[in-house]
């Protein structure tokens, strides 16, 4: 068993395996400090109140190191596609509509995103624990913790 140099894939018996498979449809079950996160982004009061009532669903498609993450609500939809380790320009439509230079990397079994732009300390981390998808999103000094369960 060894890690391949250009990805965090583990190679065993001639087969390459990514650390975790995030693919699936996930429904939110917990959303702590979302309002604080939105305040840090500069989102207006009315939009924050509406957003706090929504129950987002994530649809993640993973093919090796390539990901497409759809975040769906009855109010807005957001899609982000990326390959881990490759920097890209992201416009955060559906949130604060800012342009960020974004990179997502594997850190052990976690996807860690850094978004560089107008706001400091911005990004997110995804990981799976048991049957739950965890997401921590940060902006400035605010951290929002979300938990999703696989959709039945």
PyMOL CGO cylinders between C-alpha atoms (Angstrom):
from pymol import cmd
from pymol.cgo import CYLINDER

trace = [
    CYLINDER, 0.00, 0.00, 0.00, 1.30, 3.48, -0.88, 0.3, 1, 1, 1, 1, 1, 1,
    CYLINDER, 1.30, 3.48, -0.88, 0.03, 6.96, -1.81, 0.3, 1, 1, 1, 1, 1, 1,
    CYLINDER, 0.03, 6.96, -1.81, 0.32, 7.95, -5.44, 0.3, 1, 1, 1, 1, 1, 1,
    CYLINDER, 0.32, 7.95, -5.44, 2.31, 11.19, -5.83, 0.3, 1, 1, 1, 1, 1, 1,
    CYLINDER, 2.31, 11.19, -5.83, -0.21, 13.30, -7.78, 0.3, 1, 1, 1, 1, 1, 1,
    CYLINDER, -0.21, 13.30, -7.78, -3.29, 12.47, -5.68, 0.3, 1, 1, 1, 1, 1, 1,
    CYLINDER, -3.29, 12.47, -5.68, -4.03, 11.24, -2.20, 0.3, 1, 1, 1, 1, 1, 1,
    CYLINDER, -4.03, 11.24, -2.20, -5.19, 7.96, -3.66, 0.3, 1, 1, 1, 1, 1, 1,
    CYLINDER, -5.19, 7.96, -3.66, -4.12, 4.82, -1.91, 0.3, 1, 1, 1, 1, 1, 1,
    CYLINDER, -4.12, 4.82, -1.91, -2.84, 2.06, -4.14, 0.3, 1, 1, 1, 1, 1, 1,
    CYLINDER, -2.84, 2.06, -4.14, -3.24, -1.50, -2.92, 0.3, 1, 1, 1, 1, 1, 1,
    CYLINDER, -3.24, -1.50, -2.92, -2.80, -4.63, -5.02, 0.3, 1, 1, 1, 1, 1, 1,
    CYLINDER, -2.80, -4.63, -5.02, -2.52, -2.54, -8.18, 0.3, 1, 1, 1, 1, 1, 1,
    CYLINDER, -2.52, -2.54, -8.18, -5.87, -0.74, -7.62, 0.3, 1, 1, 1, 1, 1, 1,
    CYLINDER, -5.87, -0.74, -7.62, -6.18, 2.96, -6.79, 0.3, 1, 1, 1, 1, 1, 1,
    CYLINDER, -6.18, 2.96, -6.79, -8.71, 3.96, -4.14, 0.3, 1, 1, 1, 1, 1, 1,
    CYLINDER, -8.71, 3.96, -4.14, -9.63, 7.51, -3.04, 0.3, 1, 1, 1, 1, 1, 1,
    CYLINDER, -9.63, 7.51, -3.04, -9.71, 8.07, 0.73, 0.3, 1, 1, 1, 1, 1, 1,
    CYLINDER, -9.71, 8.07, 0.73, -13.53, 8.46, 0.90, 0.3, 1, 1, 1, 1, 1, 1,
    CYLINDER, -13.53, 8.46, 0.90, -16.45, 8.35, -1.52, 0.3, 1, 1, 1, 1, 1, 1,
    CYLINDER, -16.45, 8.35, -1.52, -18.71, 11.37, -0.91, 0.3, 1, 1, 1, 1, 1, 1,
    CYLINDER, -18.71, 11.37, -0.91, -21.10, 10.49, -3.76, 0.3, 1, 1, 1, 1, 1, 1,
    CYLINDER, -21.10, 10.49, -3.76, -24.79, 10.55, -2.94, 0.3, 1, 1, 1, 1, 1, 1,
    CYLINDER, -24.79, 10.55, -2.94, -27.74, 12.69, -1.96, 0.3, 1, 1, 1, 1, 1, 1,
    CYLINDER, -27.74, 12.69, -1.96, -27.60, 14.21, 1.53, 0.3, 1, 1, 1, 1, 1, 1,
    CYLINDER, -27.60, 14.21, 1.53, -30.35, 15.99, 3.54, 0.3, 1, 1, 1, 1, 1, 1,
    CYLINDER, -30.35, 15.99, 3.54, -29.53, 18.51, 6.25, 0.3, 1, 1, 1, 1, 1, 1,
    CYLINDER, -29.53, 18.51, 6.25, -30.39, 17.53, 9.84, 0.3, 1, 1, 1, 1, 1, 1,
    CYLINDER, -30.39, 17.53, 9.84, -28.42, 20.13, 11.83, 0.3, 1, 1, 1, 1, 1, 1,
    CYLINDER, -28.42, 20.13, 11.83, -27.32, 23.70, 11.09, 0.3, 1, 1, 1, 1, 1, 1,
    CYLINDER, -27.32, 23.70, 11.09, -25.47, 25.53, 13.89, 0.3, 1, 1, 1, 1, 1, 1,
    CYLINDER, -25.47, 25.53, 13.89, -24.45, 29.22, 13.58, 0.3, 1, 1, 1, 1, 1, 1,
    CYLINDER, -24.45, 29.22, 13.58, -25.57, 29.66, 9.97, 0.3, 1, 1, 1, 1, 1, 1,
    CYLINDER, -25.57, 29.66, 9.97, -26.79, 33.18, 10.78, 0.3, 1, 1, 1, 1, 1, 1,
    CYLINDER, -26.79, 33.18, 10.78, -23.40, 34.14, 12.24, 0.3, 1, 1, 1, 1, 1, 1,
    CYLINDER, -23.40, 34.14, 12.24, -21.68, 32.85, 9.10, 0.3, 1, 1, 1, 1, 1, 1,
    CYLINDER, -21.68, 32.85, 9.10, -24.06, 34.83, 6.87, 0.3, 1, 1, 1, 1, 1, 1,
    CYLINDER, -24.06, 34.83, 6.87, -23.46, 38.01, 8.93, 0.3, 1, 1, 1, 1, 1, 1,
    CYLINDER, -23.46, 38.01, 8.93, -19.70, 37.56, 8.37, 0.3, 1, 1, 1, 1, 1, 1,
    CYLINDER, -19.70, 37.56, 8.37, -20.40, 37.34, 4.61, 0.3, 1, 1, 1, 1, 1, 1,
    CYLINDER, -20.40, 37.34, 4.61, -22.36, 40.62, 4.79, 0.3, 1, 1, 1, 1, 1, 1,
    CYLINDER, -22.36, 40.62, 4.79, -25.71, 39.10, 3.80, 0.3, 1, 1, 1, 1, 1, 1,
    CYLINDER, -25.71, 39.10, 3.80, -28.69, 41.35, 4.54, 0.3, 1, 1, 1, 1, 1, 1,
    CYLINDER, -28.69, 41.35, 4.54, -31.20, 40.65, 7.33, 0.3, 1, 1, 1, 1, 1, 1,
    CYLINDER, -31.20, 40.65, 7.33, -34.16, 39.64, 5.13, 0.3, 1, 1, 1, 1, 1, 1,
    CYLINDER, -34.16, 39.64, 5.13, -32.09, 37.18, 3.08, 0.3, 1, 1, 1, 1, 1, 1,
    CYLINDER, -32.09, 37.18, 3.08, -30.59, 35.69, 6.26, 0.3, 1, 1, 1, 1, 1, 1,
    CYLINDER, -30.59, 35.69, 6.26, -34.03, 35.13, 7.77, 0.3, 1, 1, 1, 1, 1, 1,
    CYLINDER, -34.03, 35.13, 7.77, -35.28, 33.45, 4.60, 0.3, 1, 1, 1, 1, 1, 1,
    CYLINDER, -35.28, 33.45, 4.60, -32.13, 31.32, 4.28, 0.3, 1, 1, 1, 1, 1, 1,
    CYLINDER, -32.13, 31.32, 4.28, -32.38, 30.16, 7.90, 0.3, 1, 1, 1, 1, 1, 1,
    CYLINDER, -32.38, 30.16, 7.90, -35.74, 28.53, 7.12, 0.3, 1, 1, 1, 1, 1, 1,
    CYLINDER, -35.74, 28.53, 7.12, -34.42, 26.49, 4.19, 0.3, 1, 1, 1, 1, 1, 1,
    CYLINDER, -34.42, 26.49, 4.19, -33.48, 22.81, 4.37, 0.3, 1, 1, 1, 1, 1, 1,
    CYLINDER, -33.48, 22.81, 4.37, -30.67, 22.35, 1.86, 0.3, 1, 1, 1, 1, 1, 1,
    CYLINDER, -30.67, 22.35, 1.86, -29.95, 19.09, 0.14, 0.3, 1, 1, 1, 1, 1, 1,
    CYLINDER, -29.95, 19.09, 0.14, -26.50, 18.25, -1.25, 0.3, 1, 1, 1, 1, 1, 1,
    CYLINDER, -26.50, 18.25, -1.25, -26.04, 16.05, -4.28, 0.3, 1, 1, 1, 1, 1, 1,
    CYLINDER, -26.04, 16.05, -4.28, -22.41, 15.05, -4.64, 0.3, 1, 1, 1, 1, 1, 1,
    CYLINDER, -22.41, 15.05, -4.64, -20.95, 13.31, -7.68, 0.3, 1, 1, 1, 1, 1, 1,
    CYLINDER, -20.95, 13.31, -7.68, -17.39, 12.09, -7.23, 0.3, 1, 1, 1, 1, 1, 1,
    CYLINDER, -17.39, 12.09, -7.23, -15.25, 10.49, -9.90, 0.3, 1, 1, 1, 1, 1, 1,
    CYLINDER, -15.25, 10.49, -9.90, -11.79, 10.01, -8.42, 0.3, 1, 1, 1, 1, 1, 1,
    CYLINDER, -11.79, 10.01, -8.42, -10.45, 13.49, -7.66, 0.3, 1, 1, 1, 1, 1, 1,
    CYLINDER, -10.45, 13.49, -7.66, -13.19, 15.26, -9.66, 0.3, 1, 1, 1, 1, 1, 1,
    CYLINDER, -13.19, 15.26, -9.66, -16.26, 16.51, -7.82, 0.3, 1, 1, 1, 1, 1, 1,
    CYLINDER, -16.26, 16.51, -7.82, -19.54, 18.22, -8.60, 0.3, 1, 1, 1, 1, 1, 1,
    CYLINDER, -19.54, 18.22, -8.60, -21.46, 19.42, -5.56, 0.3, 1, 1, 1, 1, 1, 1,
    CYLINDER, -21.46, 19.42, -5.56, -25.02, 20.66, -6.03, 0.3, 1, 1, 1, 1, 1, 1,
    CYLINDER, -25.02, 20.66, -6.03, -26.60, 22.48, -3.09, 0.3, 1, 1, 1, 1, 1, 1,
    CYLINDER, -26.60, 22.48, -3.09, -30.35, 22.61, -3.62, 0.3, 1, 1, 1, 1, 1, 1,
    CYLINDER, -30.35, 22.61, -3.62, -33.06, 24.55, -1.79, 0.3, 1, 1, 1, 1, 1, 1,
    CYLINDER, -33.06, 24.55, -1.79, -36.51, 25.78, -2.74, 0.3, 1, 1, 1, 1, 1, 1,
    CYLINDER, -36.51, 25.78, -2.74, -35.04, 29.31, -2.94, 0.3, 1, 1, 1, 1, 1, 1,
    CYLINDER, -35.04, 29.31, -2.94, -31.64, 28.91, -4.66, 0.3, 1, 1, 1, 1, 1, 1,
    CYLINDER, -31.64, 28.91, -4.66, -29.41, 26.33, -6.29, 0.3, 1, 1, 1, 1, 1, 1,
    CYLINDER, -29.41, 26.33, -6.29, -25.62, 26.34, -6.31, 0.3, 1, 1, 1, 1, 1, 1,
    CYLINDER, -25.62, 26.34, -6.31, -23.23, 24.12, -8.22, 0.3, 1, 1, 1, 1, 1, 1,
    CYLINDER, -23.23, 24.12, -8.22, -19.49, 23.83, -7.75, 0.3, 1, 1, 1, 1, 1, 1,
    CYLINDER, -19.49, 23.83, -7.75, -17.26, 21.56, -9.85, 0.3, 1, 1, 1, 1, 1, 1,
    CYLINDER, -17.26, 21.56, -9.85, -13.58, 21.04, -9.16, 0.3, 1, 1, 1, 1, 1, 1,
    CYLINDER, -13.58, 21.04, -9.16, -10.62, 18.70, -9.22, 0.3, 1, 1, 1, 1, 1, 1,
    CYLINDER, -10.62, 18.70, -9.22, -8.75, 18.39, -5.95, 0.3, 1, 1, 1, 1, 1, 1,
    CYLINDER, -8.75, 18.39, -5.95, -5.40, 20.13, -5.90, 0.3, 1, 1, 1, 1, 1, 1,
    CYLINDER, -5.40, 20.13, -5.90, -6.26, 22.47, -8.78, 0.3, 1, 1, 1, 1, 1, 1,
    CYLINDER, -6.26, 22.47, -8.78, -6.93, 26.15, -8.11, 0.3, 1, 1, 1, 1, 1, 1,
    CYLINDER, -6.93, 26.15, -8.11, -9.96, 27.69, -9.86, 0.3, 1, 1, 1, 1, 1, 1,
    CYLINDER, -9.96, 27.69, -9.86, -11.95, 30.93, -9.92, 0.3, 1, 1, 1, 1, 1, 1,
    CYLINDER, -11.95, 30.93, -9.92, -15.27, 30.54, -8.12, 0.3, 1, 1, 1, 1, 1, 1,
    CYLINDER, -15.27, 30.54, -8.12, -18.20, 32.94, -8.07, 0.3, 1, 1, 1, 1, 1, 1,
    CYLINDER, -18.20, 32.94, -8.07, -20.24, 32.16, -4.95, 0.3, 1, 1, 1, 1, 1, 1,
    CYLINDER, -20.24, 32.16, -4.95, -23.62, 32.63, -6.62, 0.3, 1, 1, 1, 1, 1, 1,
    CYLINDER, -23.62, 32.63, -6.62, -26.44, 31.78, -4.29, 0.3, 1, 1, 1, 1, 1, 1,
    CYLINDER, -26.44, 31.78, -4.29, -24.54, 33.09, -1.28, 0.3, 1, 1, 1, 1, 1, 1,
    CYLINDER, -24.54, 33.09, -1.28, -22.76, 36.44, -1.48, 0.3, 1, 1, 1, 1, 1, 1,
    CYLINDER, -22.76, 36.44, -1.48, -21.85, 36.53, -5.20, 0.3, 1, 1, 1, 1, 1, 1,
    CYLINDER, -21.85, 36.53, -5.20, -18.17, 37.19, -4.55, 0.3, 1, 1, 1, 1, 1, 1,
    CYLINDER, -18.17, 37.19, -4.55, -15.30, 35.96, -6.69, 0.3, 1, 1, 1, 1, 1, 1,
    CYLINDER, -15.30, 35.96, -6.69, -12.77, 33.78, -4.88, 0.3, 1, 1, 1, 1, 1, 1,
    CYLINDER, -12.77, 33.78, -4.88, -9.64, 31.94, -5.89, 0.3, 1, 1, 1, 1, 1, 1,
    CYLINDER, -9.64, 31.94, -5.89, -10.49, 28.47, -4.60, 0.3, 1, 1, 1, 1, 1, 1,
    CYLINDER, -10.49, 28.47, -4.60, -8.59, 25.24, -4.08, 0.3, 1, 1, 1, 1, 1, 1,
    CYLINDER, -8.59, 25.24, -4.08, -9.85, 22.00, -2.53, 0.3, 1, 1, 1, 1, 1, 1,
    CYLINDER, -9.85, 22.00, -2.53, -7.40, 19.41, -1.22, 0.3, 1, 1, 1, 1, 1, 1,
    CYLINDER, -7.40, 19.41, -1.22, -7.57, 16.04, 0.49, 0.3, 1, 1, 1, 1, 1, 1,
    CYLINDER, -7.57, 16.04, 0.49, -6.38, 16.16, 4.09, 0.3, 1, 1, 1, 1, 1, 1,
    CYLINDER, -6.38, 16.16, 4.09, -6.57, 12.52, 5.14, 0.3, 1, 1, 1, 1, 1, 1,
    CYLINDER, -6.57, 12.52, 5.14, -10.26, 11.62, 4.61, 0.3, 1, 1, 1, 1, 1, 1,
    CYLINDER, -10.26, 11.62, 4.61, -11.45, 15.25, 4.56, 0.3, 1, 1, 1, 1, 1, 1,
    CYLINDER, -11.45, 15.25, 4.56, -12.01, 17.65, 1.71, 0.3, 1, 1, 1, 1, 1, 1,
    CYLINDER, -12.01, 17.65, 1.71, -10.62, 21.03, 2.75, 0.3, 1, 1, 1, 1, 1, 1,
    CYLINDER, -10.62, 21.03, 2.75, -11.45, 24.12, 0.70, 0.3, 1, 1, 1, 1, 1, 1,
    CYLINDER, -11.45, 24.12, 0.70, -9.67, 27.48, 0.93, 0.3, 1, 1, 1, 1, 1, 1,
    CYLINDER, -9.67, 27.48, 0.93, -11.39, 30.46, -0.73, 0.3, 1, 1, 1, 1, 1, 1,
    CYLINDER, -11.39, 30.46, -0.73, -9.16, 33.53, -1.11, 0.3, 1, 1, 1, 1, 1, 1,
    CYLINDER, -9.16, 33.53, -1.11, -10.87, 36.82, -1.85, 0.3, 1, 1, 1, 1, 1, 1,
    CYLINDER, -10.87, 36.82, -1.85, -12.43, 39.80, -0.07, 0.3, 1, 1, 1, 1, 1, 1,
    CYLINDER, -12.43, 39.80, -0.07, -13.22, 37.88, 3.12, 0.3, 1, 1, 1, 1, 1, 1,
    CYLINDER, -13.22, 37.88, 3.12, -10.47, 36.45, 5.30, 0.3, 1, 1, 1, 1, 1, 1,
    CYLINDER, -10.47, 36.45, 5.30, -10.42, 32.89, 6.67, 0.3, 1, 1, 1, 1, 1, 1,
    CYLINDER, -10.42, 32.89, 6.67, -13.03, 31.69, 4.20, 0.3, 1, 1, 1, 1, 1, 1,
    CYLINDER, -13.03, 31.69, 4.20, -13.58, 28.07, 3.21, 0.3, 1, 1, 1, 1, 1, 1,
    CYLINDER, -13.58, 28.07, 3.21, -15.10, 24.76, 4.20, 0.3, 1, 1, 1, 1, 1, 1,
    CYLINDER, -15.10, 24.76, 4.20, -14.30, 21.22, 5.25, 0.3, 1, 1, 1, 1, 1, 1,
    CYLINDER, -14.30, 21.22, 5.25, -16.34, 18.11, 4.38, 0.3, 1, 1, 1, 1, 1, 1,
    CYLINDER, -16.34, 18.11, 4.38, -15.95, 14.69, 5.99, 0.3, 1, 1, 1, 1, 1, 1,
    CYLINDER, -15.95, 14.69, 5.99, -18.01, 11.58, 6.56, 0.3, 1, 1, 1, 1, 1, 1,
    CYLINDER, -18.01, 11.58, 6.56, -18.45, 10.16, 10.04, 0.3, 1, 1, 1, 1, 1, 1,
    CYLINDER, -18.45, 10.16, 10.04, -20.57, 7.04, 10.26, 0.3, 1, 1, 1, 1, 1, 1,
    CYLINDER, -20.57, 7.04, 10.26, -23.65, 7.69, 8.12, 0.3, 1, 1, 1, 1, 1, 1,
    CYLINDER, -23.65, 7.69, 8.12, -23.35, 11.48, 8.39, 0.3, 1, 1, 1, 1, 1, 1,
    CYLINDER, -23.35, 11.48, 8.39, -21.82, 14.05, 6.07, 0.3, 1, 1, 1, 1, 1, 1,
    CYLINDER, -21.82, 14.05, 6.07, -20.28, 16.87, 8.12, 0.3, 1, 1, 1, 1, 1, 1,
    CYLINDER, -20.28, 16.87, 8.12, -19.63, 20.36, 6.77, 0.3, 1, 1, 1, 1, 1, 1,
    CYLINDER, -19.63, 20.36, 6.77, -17.89, 23.21, 8.56, 0.3, 1, 1, 1, 1, 1, 1,
    CYLINDER, -17.89, 23.21, 8.56, -18.00, 26.50, 6.68, 0.3, 1, 1, 1, 1, 1, 1,
    CYLINDER, -18.00, 26.50, 6.68, -15.94, 29.46, 7.87, 0.3, 1, 1, 1, 1, 1, 1,
    CYLINDER, -15.94, 29.46, 7.87, -15.75, 33.15, 7.17, 0.3, 1, 1, 1, 1, 1, 1,
    CYLINDER, -15.75, 33.15, 7.17, -13.67, 35.53, 9.25, 0.3, 1, 1, 1, 1, 1, 1,
    CYLINDER, -13.67, 35.53, 9.25, -14.26, 34.50, 12.89, 0.3, 1, 1, 1, 1, 1, 1,
    CYLINDER, -14.26, 34.50, 12.89, -17.52, 32.59, 12.28, 0.3, 1, 1, 1, 1, 1, 1,
    CYLINDER, -17.52, 32.59, 12.28, -17.89, 28.82, 11.93, 0.3, 1, 1, 1, 1, 1, 1,
    CYLINDER, -17.89, 28.82, 11.93, -21.13, 27.16, 10.85, 0.3, 1, 1, 1, 1, 1, 1,
    CYLINDER, -21.13, 27.16, 10.85, -21.44, 23.43, 11.51, 0.3, 1, 1, 1, 1, 1, 1,
    CYLINDER, -21.44, 23.43, 11.51, -23.84, 21.42, 9.40, 0.3, 1, 1, 1, 1, 1, 1,
    CYLINDER, -23.84, 21.42, 9.40, -24.68, 17.73, 9.46, 0.3, 1, 1, 1, 1, 1, 1,
    CYLINDER, -24.68, 17.73, 9.46, -26.38, 15.84, 6.63, 0.3, 1, 1, 1, 1, 1, 1,
    CYLINDER, -26.38, 15.84, 6.63, -27.81, 12.32, 6.48, 0.3, 1, 1, 1, 1, 1, 1,
    CYLINDER, -27.81, 12.32, 6.48, -27.87, 10.22, 3.33, 0.3, 1, 1, 1, 1, 1, 1,
    CYLINDER, -27.87, 10.22, 3.33, -31.23, 10.56, 1.58, 0.3, 1, 1, 1, 1, 1, 1,
    CYLINDER, -31.23, 10.56, 1.58, -33.40, 7.46, 1.63, 0.3, 1, 1, 1, 1, 1, 1,
]
cmd.load_cgo(trace, "trace")
